[in-house]
Amino acid sequence: MNSELIKSIKEIITPVIESKGLEVFGVEFGYEEGVRILRVYIDKSQGISIKDCEDVSIVLSAVLDANDIIKEQYYLEVSSPGLYRELRNEKDFIRFLGSRIKVKTRELVENQKVFVGKLVEYKNGIIKILLENNKTVLLEITNIVKANLYPDDKDLFKKE
């Protein structure tokens, strides 16, 4: 039931969010400490601001209330995917070329399953990572269990 509800929510909110020049990165609906929470993650190429989240939250509240598909009380949270956002598809890997990432693989590659380094290439379903020891590794997307941005501590404190 929850997956059907999430699918219905996505169908309702996606056009609204896209009309603001944003994309739906993900939707979660569940319990936290006994409270129902609908969490909507939004994104755009320049990154998400607090104002983006506020604006979308106001509009989504009205749209979801008007459609009345969630029959119980819940809290709506709108946020960005965050600094350690998941990379889930070809578009994400291309968008974040040059970024530091952490990848976990299903099968061993060069006797390991976890890689941290700079994403330097995406081509035909294969990513190339420049590891921190200056070696490169090629990983097939089909072998990736999880991939996330993984900023350096120094990246977090960069002056704009």
Buried (B, 14 or more C-beta within 10 A) or exposed (E): EEEEBBEEBBEBBBEBBEEEEBBBBBBEBEEEEEEEBBBBBBBBEEEBEEEBBEBBBEBBEEBBEEEEEBEEEBEBBBBBBEEEBBBBEEEBBBBBEEBBBBBBBEEEBEEEBEBEBBBEBBEEEBBBBBEEEEEEBEBBBEBBEEBBBBBEEEEEEEEE
